[in-house]
Amino acid sequence: MTLTSAINSAKSGLQITSLRADIAATNVSNASTPGYVSRTLVVSEKRVGDSSAGVQAIGISRSQNYALTAERRSLTSDYAQADMLTSTWKTISSRIGDSSEGTGLFKAFSGFESTLSDLALSPESSSNASAVLRSAKSIAQEFHDLSQMVDSLRAEADHEISNGVDIVNTALQTIQDLNGRLSSIDRSSSQAAGLIDERNRALDTISEYMPVKAVDRNYGMIDVVTPEGVFLLEGTARTIEFNATAAFAQGDTLASGTLSGMTVDGISITPGTSSYGAVSSGLFGALFTLRDQDLPTVGAQLDALAGDLITRMSDDALDPTKTPGEQGLFVDSTGAGGIGLASRIAVNAAIDPDQGGGTWRLRDGLGATTPGPTGNTTILTGLVGAFKSANGVNAAGIQGSFSSVEMVAQFASLAGQSRVQNETVLSSTATQHTMLLQAEQAQNGVDVDSQMQDLLLIEQAYAANARVIEIASQMLQRLMEI
């Protein structure tokens, strides 16, 4: 080896150590950047003919475990679905209430039973009668509020689906653009590594809404496909179609056509449908489940509770003064029945002074024209008995024989069971997701301690190559002096 070749080799070594230092610095600065994959410089011996001419960089290596990342993305979809369902059922369960000490429908029913029993013991008490009226109105208002909550949550889910579709379509277009840029550059370059990280972040965004897989294609490009085999990007990005509902009404359903599903090139990917392409999890899975299944069931259960209350308090045998067949203490304000009854239940105007009635009719009968004996307890005792009697119910998932309060307790229990079930799923999924995230970070992320050790080696290599150049220069200078 000549002095010139020694200098050239050492010079290439300095260049390589400089590149390694730059990559190490980039790794350390991005240690906490989401989606960043640790990078290393790939080097090889540089040869000129049969002789070694130092070292050369041949590319940038990304330490990504693609199988681990794909598995983590799948769990990301499951975790997002479980988290959304759990948070919504917590809201529903908390709002319904599960004890007479709290707030909600359970407390309203318990309060009505208590005030009605007090009035039956003191039928002459106008204050007790007013308390019954307030409790009855409280029940009606709770039904209205809960029904409105169900409608609001359904409308919110529909809105979130629409926003999610926009986000996923934008991410798909981003991946298409990145594919084009990657296909025209050296895939082993630092620029390509950054573009691949950006593309992975777009895939992570999509995976929160729906499970997807990346399929490698030529020239560093990828296609995006659902586990069910529906391509979202095949060379070019396909558009997910969804029409948000402008005015959300009770009774709107996917089956009736009043609510929109999701499609890709005419293929339905709507969760919960019979289509082979139906999305199985992710935020879309949770939002469609809430909009089209869980929340309508809660609404139907509220209607069943309201219908039971109206029916049991309208028994003709309880009040001989009212016209047979007419509704009693509680009424359907429109008389339409069916879907949305909970939003229409009201207190009979005959007992409400604000509507021209009188609370004395609780004691004397809804059809009474004048107050009767103040000690009469016949109708009041009958109302208490009707409220406490166990009636058979088989509607909207509520089955068995219940008193009014017991039926509300069953309704609250069903909501609580759904909350607990979803919390159990979330706990399990969150644990698995966290474990995979940690494993992925260990495989793909930046180990700062390791980078610091590499910097020490880089420093030593730089000093050694610089020393070689210094000694070779001194030798050349010595030769020049001879």
KOLMARDO-934241 format. One line per field, with one value per residue (C-alpha): residue number from 1; residue in one letter; x, y, z. Coordinates in nm, 3 decimals, decimal comma, padded with zeros to 5 digits. Each point is the difference from the previous one (the first is absolute). Example, Ala and Ser with C-alpha at 12.3 -4.5 7.8 and 13.67 -1.06 7.14 Angstrom:
<pts>
i: c(1 | 2)
aa: c(A | S)
xx: c(01,230 | 00,137)
yy: c(-00,450 | 00,344)
zz: c(00,780 | -00,066)
</pts>
This chain:
<pts>
i: c(1 | 2 | 3 | 4 | 5 | 6 | 7 | 8 | 9 | 10 | 11 | 12 | 13 | 14 | 15 | 16 | 17 | 18 | 19 | 20 | 21 | 22 | 23 | 24 | 25 | 26 | 27 | 28 | 29 | 30 | 31 | 32 | 33 | 34 | 35 | 36 | 37 | 38 | 39 | 40 | 41 | 42 | 43 | 44 | 45 | 46 | 47 | 48 | 49 | 50 | 51 | 52 | 53 | 54 | 55 | 56 | 57 | 58 | 59 | 60 | 61 | 62 | 63 | 64 | 65 | 66 | 67 | 68 | 69 | 70 | 71 | 72 | 73 | 74 | 75 | 76 | 77 | 78 | 79 | 80 | 81 | 82 | 83 | 84 | 85 | 86 | 87 | 88 | 89 | 90 | 91 | 92 | 93 | 94 | 95 | 96 | 97 | 98 | 99 | 100 | 101 | 102 | 103 | 104 | 105 | 106 | 107 | 108 | 109 | 110 | 111 | 112 | 113 | 114 | 115 | 116 | 117 | 118 | 119 | 120 | 121 | 122 | 123 | 124 | 125 | 126 | 127 | 128 | 129 | 130 | 131 | 132 | 133 | 134 | 135 | 136 | 137 | 138 | 139 | 140 | 141 | 142 | 143 | 144 | 145 | 146 | 147 | 148 | 149 | 150 | 151 | 152 | 153 | 154 | 155 | 156 | 157 | 158 | 159 | 160 | 161 | 162 | 163 | 164 | 165 | 166 | 167 | 168 | 169 | 170 | 171 | 172 | 173 | 174 | 175 | 176 | 177 | 178 | 179 | 180 | 181 | 182 | 183 | 184 | 185 | 186 | 187 | 188 | 189 | 190 | 191 | 192 | 193 | 194 | 195 | 196 | 197 | 198 | 199 | 200 | 201 | 202 | 203 | 204 | 205 | 206 | 207 | 208 | 209 | 210 | 211 | 212 | 213 | 214 | 215 | 216 | 217 | 218 | 219 | 220 | 221 | 222 | 223 | 224 | 225 | 226 | 227 | 228 | 229 | 230 | 231 | 232 | 233 | 234 | 235 | 236 | 237 | 238 | 239 | 240 | 241 | 242 | 243 | 244 | 245 | 246 | 247 | 248 | 249 | 250 | 251 | 252 | 253 | 254 | 255 | 256 | 257 | 258 | 259 | 260 | 261 | 262 | 263 | 264 | 265 | 266 | 267 | 268 | 269 | 270 | 271 | 272 | 273 | 274 | 275 | 276 | 277 | 278 | 279 | 280 | 281 | 282 | 283 | 284 | 285 | 286 | 287 | 288 | 289 | 290 | 291 | 292 | 293 | 294 | 295 | 296 | 297 | 298 | 299 | 300 | 301 | 302 | 303 | 304 | 305 | 306 | 307 | 308 | 309 | 310 | 311 | 312 | 313 | 314 | 315 | 316 | 317 | 318 | 319 | 320 | 321 | 322 | 323 | 324 | 325 | 326 | 327 | 328 | 329 | 330 | 331 | 332 | 333 | 334 | 335 | 336 | 337 | 338 | 339 | 340 | 341 | 342 | 343 | 344 | 345 | 346 | 347 | 348 | 349 | 350 | 351 | 352 | 353 | 354 | 355 | 356 | 357 | 358 | 359 | 360 | 361 | 362 | 363 | 364 | 365 | 366 | 367 | 368 | 369 | 370 | 371 | 372 | 373 | 374 | 375 | 376 | 377 | 378 | 379 | 380 | 381 | 382 | 383 | 384 | 385 | 386 | 387 | 388 | 389 | 390 | 391 | 392 | 393 | 394 | 395 | 396 | 397 | 398 | 399 | 400 | 401 | 402 | 403 | 404 | 405 | 406 | 407 | 408 | 409 | 410 | 411 | 412 | 413 | 414 | 415 | 416 | 417 | 418 | 419 | 420 | 421 | 422 | 423 | 424 | 425 | 426 | 427 | 428 | 429 | 430 | 431 | 432 | 433 | 434 | 435 | 436 | 437 | 438 | 439 | 440 | 441 | 442 | 443 | 444 | 445 | 446 | 447 | 448 | 449 | 450 | 451 | 452 | 453 | 454 | 455 | 456 | 457 | 458 | 459 | 460 | 461 | 462 | 463 | 464 | 465 | 466 | 467 | 468 | 469 | 470 | 471 | 472 | 473 | 474 | 475 | 476 | 477 | 478 | 479 | 480 | 481 | 482)
aa: c(M | T | L | T | S | A | I | N | S | A | K | S | G | L | Q | I | T | S | L | R | A | D | I | A | A | T | N | V | S | N | A | S | T | P | G | Y | V | S | R | T | L | V | V | S | E | K | R | V | G | D | S | S | A | G | V | Q | A | I | G | I | S | R | S | Q | N | Y | A | L | T | A | E | R | R | S | L | T | S | D | Y | A | Q | A | D | M | L | T | S | T | W | K | T | I | S | S | R | I | G | D | S | S | E | G | T | G | L | F | K | A | F | S | G | F | E | S | T | L | S | D | L | A | L | S | P | E | S | S | S | N | A | S | A | V | L | R | S | A | K | S | I | A | Q | E | F | H | D | L | S | Q | M | V | D | S | L | R | A | E | A | D | H | E | I | S | N | G | V | D | I | V | N | T | A | L | Q | T | I | Q | D | L | N | G | R | L | S | S | I | D | R | S | S | S | Q | A | A | G | L | I | D | E | R | N | R | A | L | D | T | I | S | E | Y | M | P | V | K | A | V | D | R | N | Y | G | M | I | D | V | V | T | P | E | G | V | F | L | L | E | G | T | A | R | T | I | E | F | N | A | T | A | A | F | A | Q | G | D | T | L | A | S | G | T | L | S | G | M | T | V | D | G | I | S | I | T | P | G | T | S | S | Y | G | A | V | S | S | G | L | F | G | A | L | F | T | L | R | D | Q | D | L | P | T | V | G | A | Q | L | D | A | L | A | G | D | L | I | T | R | M | S | D | D | A | L | D | P | T | K | T | P | G | E | Q | G | L | F | V | D | S | T | G | A | G | G | I | G | L | A | S | R | I | A | V | N | A | A | I | D | P | D | Q | G | G | G | T | W | R | L | R | D | G | L | G | A | T | T | P | G | P | T | G | N | T | T | I | L | T | G | L | V | G | A | F | K | S | A | N | G | V | N | A | A | G | I | Q | G | S | F | S | S | V | E | M | V | A | Q | F | A | S | L | A | G | Q | S | R | V | Q | N | E | T | V | L | S | S | T | A | T | Q | H | T | M | L | L | Q | A | E | Q | A | Q | N | G | V | D | V | D | S | Q | M | Q | D | L | L | L | I | E | Q | A | Y | A | A | N | A | R | V | I | E | I | A | S | Q | M | L | Q | R | L | M | E | I)
xx: c(00,000 | 00,136 | -00,020 | -00,253 | -00,228 | 00,035 | -00,110 | -00,290 | -00,110 | 00,016 | -00,187 | -00,282 | -00,001 | -00,047 | -00,288 | -00,169 | 00,040 | -00,147 | -00,303 | -00,031 | 00,011 | -00,273 | -00,223 | 00,061 | -00,092 | -00,315 | -00,095 | 00,048 | -00,196 | -00,292 | 00,004 | -00,348 | -00,141 | -00,304 | 00,061 | 00,372 | 00,208 | 00,364 | 00,250 | 00,351 | 00,255 | 00,078 | 00,364 | 00,225 | 00,362 | 00,088 | 00,220 | 00,187 | 00,100 | 00,149 | 00,093 | -00,190 | -00,071 | -00,163 | -00,369 | -00,319 | -00,366 | -00,247 | -00,321 | -00,213 | -00,147 | -00,327 | -00,024 | -00,369 | -00,168 | -00,285 | -00,180 | -00,006 | -00,122 | -00,280 | -00,113 | 00,008 | -00,211 | -00,261 | -00,018 | -00,017 | -00,332 | -00,129 | 00,114 | -00,161 | -00,329 | 00,005 | 00,091 | -00,285 | -00,260 | 00,115 | -00,004 | -00,349 | -00,144 | 00,152 | -00,190 | -00,325 | 00,026 | 00,092 | -00,285 | -00,262 | 00,108 | -00,018 | -00,121 | -00,254 | 00,284 | 00,136 | -00,164 | -00,179 | -00,302 | 00,045 | -00,013 | -00,303 | -00,196 | 00,097 | -00,102 | -00,338 | -00,072 | 00,089 | -00,213 | -00,295 | 00,013 | 00,011 | -00,308 | -00,187 | 00,064 | -00,107 | -00,242 | -00,111 | 00,351 | 00,029 | 00,378 | 00,027 | -00,212 | 00,228 | 00,302 | -00,154 | -00,054 | 00,362 | 00,124 | -00,218 | 00,134 | 00,351 | -00,055 | -00,132 | 00,293 | 00,251 | -00,152 | 00,021 | 00,360 | 00,112 | -00,176 | 00,170 | 00,334 | -00,046 | -00,084 | 00,292 | 00,246 | -00,126 | 00,035 | 00,346 | 00,104 | -00,125 | 00,198 | 00,314 | -00,034 | -00,013 | 00,310 | 00,180 | -00,075 | 00,156 | 00,308 | 00,044 | -00,048 | 00,261 | 00,243 | -00,051 | 00,076 | 00,311 | 00,119 | -00,059 | 00,208 | 00,279 | 00,000 | 00,064 | 00,286 | 00,162 | -00,016 | 00,219 | 00,283 | 00,260 | -00,192 | 00,316 | 00,046 | -00,065 | -00,276 | -00,176 | 00,023 | -00,183 | -00,269 | -00,054 | -00,043 | -00,256 | -00,184 | -00,007 | -00,153 | -00,277 | -00,060 | -00,016 | -00,264 | -00,212 | 00,039 | -00,167 | -00,317 | 00,017 | 00,240 | 00,222 | 00,299 | 00,286 | 00,093 | 00,346 | 00,016 | 00,280 | 00,224 | -00,062 | -00,373 | -00,277 | -00,369 | -00,247 | -00,261 | -00,243 | 00,023 | -00,323 | 00,173 | -00,135 | 00,274 | 00,002 | 00,306 | 00,108 | 00,240 | -00,239 | -00,200 | -00,366 | -00,256 | -00,211 | -00,354 | -00,224 | -00,284 | -00,044 | -00,356 | -00,091 | -00,311 | 00,003 | -00,348 | -00,121 | -00,056 | 00,264 | 00,173 | 00,250 | -00,250 | -00,262 | 00,249 | -00,026 | 00,355 | 00,309 | 00,244 | 00,361 | 00,097 | 00,317 | -00,059 | -00,350 | 00,113 | -00,160 | 00,252 | -00,258 | 00,067 | -00,273 | -00,140 | -00,001 | 00,241 | 00,323 | 00,188 | -00,156 | 00,260 | 00,056 | 00,147 | 00,157 | -00,183 | -00,229 | -00,095 | -00,082 | -00,184 | -00,223 | -00,071 | -00,108 | -00,201 | -00,179 | -00,014 | 00,083 | -00,165 | -00,319 | -00,029 | 00,028 | -00,265 | -00,231 | 00,048 | -00,093 | -00,312 | -00,086 | 00,038 | -00,216 | -00,262 | -00,012 | -00,041 | -00,282 | -00,177 | 00,018 | -00,119 | -00,286 | -00,181 | -00,373 | -00,050 | 00,212 | -00,211 | -00,376 | -00,032 | 00,203 | -00,133 | 00,083 | 00,299 | 00,137 | 00,350 | 00,048 | 00,252 | 00,264 | -00,087 | 00,155 | -00,022 | -00,074 | -00,170 | 00,213 | 00,166 | 00,300 | 00,349 | 00,084 | -00,263 | 00,255 | 00,045 | -00,377 | -00,112 | -00,169 | -00,203 | -00,377 | -00,116 | -00,295 | 00,229 | 00,225 | -00,113 | 00,228 | -00,211 | -00,336 | -00,021 | 00,017 | 00,214 | -00,314 | -00,089 | 00,283 | -00,228 | -00,344 | 00,055 | 00,107 | -00,358 | -00,128 | -00,160 | 00,011 | 00,216 | -00,127 | 00,051 | 00,351 | 00,047 | -00,070 | 00,304 | -00,155 | 00,151 | 00,333 | 00,038 | -00,075 | 00,263 | 00,262 | -00,088 | 00,016 | 00,340 | 00,135 | -00,163 | 00,221 | -00,099 | 00,139 | 00,227 | 00,171 | 00,114 | 00,329 | 00,207 | -00,183 | -00,156 | -00,172 | -00,257 | 00,073 | -00,153 | 00,060 | 00,307 | 00,131 | -00,040 | 00,207 | 00,255 | 00,015 | 00,047 | 00,283 | 00,148 | 00,007 | 00,180 | 00,244 | 00,065 | 00,079 | 00,236 | 00,179 | 00,025 | 00,154 | 00,234 | 00,120 | 00,068 | 00,175 | 00,220 | 00,113 | 00,051 | 00,184 | 00,241 | 00,077 | 00,031 | 00,242 | 00,214 | 00,019 | 00,079 | 00,287 | 00,127 | -00,023 | 00,180 | 00,276 | 00,037 | -00,063 | 00,053 | 00,310 | 00,204 | 00,164 | 00,256 | 00,106 | 00,028 | 00,224 | 00,227 | 00,010 | 00,098 | 00,299 | 00,109 | -00,060 | 00,215 | 00,280 | -00,023 | 00,006 | 00,307 | 00,176 | -00,062 | 00,107 | 00,318 | 00,073 | -00,028 | 00,218 | 00,277 | -00,018 | 00,025 | 00,305 | 00,163 | -00,067 | 00,139 | 00,313 | 00,044 | -00,035 | 00,281 | 00,247)
yy: c(00,000 | 00,343 | 00,308 | 00,147 | -00,302 | 00,008 | 00,363 | -00,077 | -00,293 | 00,209 | 00,279 | -00,241 | -00,113 | 00,360 | 00,043 | -00,316 | 00,089 | 00,342 | -00,167 | -00,239 | 00,293 | 00,177 | -00,310 | -00,054 | 00,362 | -00,038 | -00,316 | 00,161 | 00,315 | -00,216 | -00,248 | 00,110 | 00,072 | -00,225 | -00,240 | 00,073 | -00,311 | -00,014 | 00,025 | -00,125 | 00,066 | -00,300 | -00,004 | -00,223 | -00,018 | 00,225 | -00,171 | 00,128 | -00,296 | -00,255 | 00,255 | 00,136 | 00,370 | 00,058 | -00,014 | 00,115 | 00,051 | -00,211 | 00,110 | 00,059 | -00,297 | 00,033 | -00,244 | -00,071 | -00,331 | 00,010 | -00,304 | 00,154 | 00,331 | -00,172 | -00,186 | 00,321 | 00,179 | -00,275 | 00,043 | 00,377 | -00,051 | -00,228 | 00,239 | 00,302 | -00,189 | -00,121 | 00,346 | 00,171 | -00,257 | 00,010 | 00,379 | 00,020 | -00,272 | 00,173 | 00,312 | -00,190 | -00,201 | 00,304 | 00,204 | -00,270 | -00,038 | -00,318 | 00,104 | 00,221 | 00,195 | 00,126 | 00,170 | -00,126 | -00,212 | -00,242 | 00,286 | 00,155 | -00,327 | -00,057 | 00,354 | -00,040 | -00,324 | 00,165 | 00,313 | -00,202 | -00,226 | 00,307 | 00,145 | -00,330 | 00,025 | 00,367 | 00,053 | 00,336 | 00,149 | 00,249 | 00,019 | -00,376 | 00,024 | 00,272 | -00,220 | -00,285 | 00,238 | 00,118 | -00,361 | -00,096 | 00,293 | -00,099 | -00,346 | 00,146 | 00,242 | -00,280 | -00,199 | 00,304 | 00,070 | -00,360 | -00,026 | 00,320 | -00,138 | -00,310 | 00,211 | 00,235 | -00,287 | -00,157 | 00,330 | 00,048 | -00,349 | 00,077 | 00,325 | -00,176 | -00,259 | 00,279 | 00,168 | -00,335 | -00,070 | 00,335 | -00,077 | -00,347 | 00,127 | 00,270 | -00,259 | -00,226 | 00,289 | 00,077 | -00,359 | 00,016 | 00,320 | -00,149 | -00,314 | 00,219 | 00,182 | -00,318 | -00,168 | 00,270 | 00,012 | -00,232 | -00,201 | -00,038 | 00,375 | 00,211 | 00,179 | -00,331 | -00,101 | 00,318 | -00,054 | -00,359 | 00,120 | 00,255 | -00,269 | -00,225 | 00,281 | 00,031 | -00,376 | 00,034 | 00,272 | -00,226 | -00,295 | 00,197 | 00,012 | -00,340 | -00,296 | 00,007 | -00,181 | 00,135 | -00,206 | 00,059 | 00,084 | 00,085 | 00,305 | 00,037 | 00,062 | -00,164 | -00,076 | 00,026 | -00,273 | -00,092 | -00,345 | -00,085 | 00,058 | 00,341 | 00,217 | 00,357 | 00,083 | -00,202 | 00,217 | 00,290 | 00,086 | -00,094 | 00,225 | -00,121 | 00,128 | 00,105 | 00,250 | 00,165 | 00,040 | 00,368 | -00,034 | -00,300 | -00,130 | -00,279 | -00,317 | 00,075 | -00,325 | -00,133 | -00,259 | 00,262 | 00,203 | 00,306 | -00,056 | -00,047 | -00,288 | 00,003 | -00,121 | -00,028 | -00,023 | -00,129 | -00,262 | 00,041 | 00,008 | 00,107 | -00,173 | -00,234 | -00,069 | -00,330 | 00,129 | -00,199 | 00,329 | 00,115 | 00,164 | -00,207 | 00,246 | 00,342 | 00,324 | -00,067 | -00,334 | 00,169 | 00,298 | -00,208 | -00,242 | 00,290 | 00,176 | -00,303 | -00,255 | 00,100 | 00,343 | -00,106 | -00,285 | 00,248 | 00,214 | -00,300 | -00,091 | 00,354 | -00,022 | -00,335 | 00,154 | 00,297 | -00,225 | -00,225 | 00,302 | 00,144 | -00,336 | -00,095 | 00,342 | 00,004 | -00,315 | 00,078 | -00,187 | 00,259 | 00,304 | -00,037 | 00,370 | -00,006 | -00,109 | -00,369 | -00,046 | 00,346 | 00,044 | 00,069 | 00,183 | -00,012 | 00,051 | -00,011 | 00,368 | -00,079 | -00,336 | -00,139 | -00,275 | -00,195 | 00,141 | 00,309 | -00,054 | 00,091 | 00,342 | 00,064 | -00,132 | 00,268 | 00,047 | 00,007 | 00,362 | -00,082 | -00,004 | 00,292 | 00,347 | 00,155 | -00,170 | 00,081 | -00,312 | -00,061 | -00,223 | -00,106 | -00,224 | -00,231 | -00,088 | 00,042 | -00,119 | 00,148 | 00,039 | 00,157 | 00,341 | 00,102 | -00,098 | -00,296 | -00,114 | 00,087 | -00,336 | -00,210 | -00,230 | -00,246 | 00,138 | 00,090 | -00,346 | -00,151 | 00,218 | -00,100 | -00,364 | 00,032 | 00,170 | -00,273 | -00,300 | -00,243 | 00,006 | -00,231 | 00,170 | -00,130 | 00,296 | 00,142 | -00,250 | 00,055 | -00,328 | -00,109 | 00,123 | 00,337 | 00,282 | 00,344 | 00,065 | -00,353 | 00,048 | 00,317 | -00,185 | -00,272 | 00,266 | 00,157 | -00,347 | -00,076 | 00,329 | -00,080 | -00,346 | 00,150 | 00,246 | -00,273 | -00,227 | 00,277 | 00,098 | -00,362 | -00,007 | 00,336 | -00,111 | -00,312 | 00,181 | 00,290 | -00,240 | -00,180 | 00,328 | 00,142 | -00,314 | 00,013 | 00,372 | -00,062 | -00,293 | 00,207 | 00,288 | -00,234 | -00,136 | 00,311 | 00,295 | 00,187 | -00,134 | 00,322 | -00,187 | -00,204 | 00,315 | 00,160 | -00,305 | 00,022 | 00,366 | -00,096 | -00,250 | 00,260 | 00,245 | -00,256 | -00,093 | 00,365 | 00,063 | -00,309 | 00,094 | 00,356 | -00,133 | -00,213 | 00,308 | 00,198 | -00,266 | -00,045 | 00,375 | 00,015 | -00,280 | 00,184 | 00,319 | -00,187 | -00,140 | 00,350 | 00,120 | -00,263)
zz: c(00,000 | -00,096 | 00,213 | -00,242 | 00,028 | 00,378 | 00,004 | -00,234 | 00,215 | 00,314 | -00,177 | -00,093 | 00,362 | 00,115 | -00,243 | 00,122 | 00,369 | -00,079 | -00,159 | 00,295 | 00,242 | -00,199 | 00,008 | 00,373 | 00,069 | -00,210 | 00,189 | 00,339 | -00,092 | -00,122 | 00,287 | 00,108 | -00,348 | -00,066 | -00,285 | -00,029 | -00,074 | 00,108 | -00,287 | -00,054 | -00,272 | -00,218 | -00,111 | -00,205 | -00,105 | -00,291 | -00,254 | -00,302 | -00,210 | 00,235 | 00,263 | 00,295 | -00,018 | 00,335 | 00,085 | -00,168 | 00,099 | -00,193 | 00,166 | 00,308 | 00,186 | 00,196 | 00,292 | -00,040 | 00,082 | -00,253 | 00,142 | 00,347 | -00,138 | -00,194 | 00,312 | 00,204 | -00,264 | 00,020 | 00,377 | -00,044 | -00,181 | 00,277 | 00,271 | -00,168 | -00,030 | 00,361 | 00,131 | -00,188 | 00,107 | 00,362 | 00,027 | -00,153 | 00,224 | 00,304 | -00,101 | -00,051 | 00,322 | 00,207 | -00,146 | 00,068 | 00,362 | 00,203 | 00,345 | 00,169 | 00,160 | -00,329 | -00,294 | -00,306 | -00,084 | 00,289 | 00,250 | -00,175 | 00,016 | 00,364 | 00,087 | -00,170 | 00,185 | 00,330 | -00,054 | -00,133 | 00,308 | 00,225 | -00,170 | 00,040 | 00,374 | 00,015 | -00,291 | 00,140 | -00,027 | -00,286 | 00,050 | -00,041 | -00,315 | -00,136 | 00,080 | -00,203 | -00,293 | 00,019 | 00,014 | -00,298 | -00,201 | 00,103 | -00,147 | -00,324 | -00,021 | 00,064 | -00,285 | -00,226 | 00,097 | -00,043 | -00,333 | -00,110 | 00,120 | -00,216 | -00,305 | 00,066 | 00,038 | -00,323 | -00,183 | 00,149 | -00,114 | -00,351 | 00,000 | 00,124 | -00,276 | -00,256 | 00,149 | 00,012 | -00,365 | -00,092 | 00,210 | -00,152 | -00,356 | 00,062 | 00,143 | -00,302 | -00,234 | 00,206 | -00,040 | -00,376 | -00,021 | 00,213 | -00,215 | -00,303 | 00,166 | 00,128 | -00,339 | -00,152 | 00,257 | 00,150 | 00,264 | 00,207 | 00,037 | 00,308 | -00,189 | -00,071 | 00,366 | 00,097 | -00,264 | 00,114 | 00,359 | -00,119 | -00,196 | 00,306 | 00,202 | -00,261 | 00,030 | 00,379 | -00,039 | -00,220 | 00,238 | 00,280 | -00,209 | -00,168 | -00,020 | -00,310 | -00,142 | -00,210 | -00,307 | -00,148 | -00,370 | -00,242 | 00,039 | 00,371 | -00,033 | 00,203 | -00,043 | 00,289 | 00,049 | 00,276 | 00,162 | -00,186 | -00,334 | -00,104 | -00,153 | 00,125 | -00,206 | -00,300 | -00,191 | 00,056 | 00,309 | -00,001 | 00,164 | 00,292 | -00,049 | 00,289 | 00,024 | 00,337 | 00,126 | 00,017 | 00,217 | 00,231 | 00,091 | 00,227 | -00,195 | -00,264 | -00,094 | -00,248 | -00,122 | -00,082 | -00,200 | 00,221 | 00,127 | -00,213 | -00,009 | -00,127 | -00,345 | -00,209 | -00,375 | 00,066 | 00,255 | 00,341 | 00,282 | 00,261 | 00,334 | 00,114 | -00,346 | -00,187 | -00,267 | -00,031 | 00,022 | 00,328 | 00,225 | 00,314 | 00,252 | 00,048 | 00,070 | -00,295 | 00,154 | 00,331 | -00,149 | -00,225 | 00,286 | 00,218 | -00,268 | -00,143 | 00,284 | 00,356 | 00,017 | -00,183 | 00,252 | 00,289 | -00,169 | -00,041 | 00,367 | 00,102 | -00,215 | 00,163 | 00,348 | -00,095 | -00,157 | 00,307 | 00,229 | -00,209 | -00,022 | 00,367 | 00,114 | -00,255 | 00,117 | -00,014 | 00,328 | 00,184 | -00,080 | -00,059 | -00,089 | -00,319 | -00,337 | -00,055 | -00,232 | 00,058 | 00,136 | 00,367 | 00,213 | -00,277 | -00,367 | -00,345 | -00,094 | -00,365 | 00,044 | -00,281 | 00,201 | -00,131 | -00,055 | 00,200 | 00,272 | 00,268 | -00,159 | 00,004 | 00,339 | 00,208 | 00,316 | -00,052 | -00,020 | 00,228 | 00,308 | -00,100 | 00,113 | -00,262 | -00,267 | 00,153 | 00,219 | 00,372 | 00,219 | 00,194 | -00,298 | 00,108 | 00,292 | -00,156 | -00,357 | -00,331 | -00,115 | 00,321 | -00,039 | 00,364 | 00,297 | 00,201 | 00,360 | 00,117 | 00,169 | -00,309 | -00,066 | -00,245 | -00,322 | 00,164 | 00,151 | -00,340 | -00,169 | 00,257 | -00,050 | -00,379 | 00,023 | 00,230 | -00,168 | -00,193 | -00,367 | -00,262 | -00,256 | -00,313 | -00,209 | -00,128 | 00,197 | 00,330 | 00,107 | 00,323 | 00,251 | 00,159 | 00,195 | -00,149 | 00,212 | -00,060 | -00,374 | 00,012 | 00,213 | -00,268 | -00,266 | 00,202 | 00,060 | -00,372 | -00,064 | 00,280 | -00,143 | -00,340 | 00,166 | 00,195 | -00,303 | -00,209 | 00,284 | 00,020 | -00,373 | 00,020 | 00,289 | -00,185 | -00,330 | 00,164 | 00,171 | -00,325 | -00,187 | 00,256 | -00,010 | -00,379 | 00,004 | 00,240 | -00,206 | -00,318 | 00,164 | 00,115 | -00,355 | -00,208 | 00,229 | 00,113 | 00,291 | 00,120 | 00,215 | -00,301 | -00,210 | 00,264 | -00,010 | -00,378 | 00,023 | 00,215 | -00,263 | -00,272 | 00,190 | 00,031 | -00,368 | -00,101 | 00,215 | -00,137 | -00,365 | 00,070 | 00,160 | -00,307 | -00,221 | 00,240 | 00,004 | -00,378 | -00,046 | 00,229 | -00,199 | -00,328 | 00,148 | 00,111 | -00,349 | -00,145 | 00,229 | -00,120)
</pts>
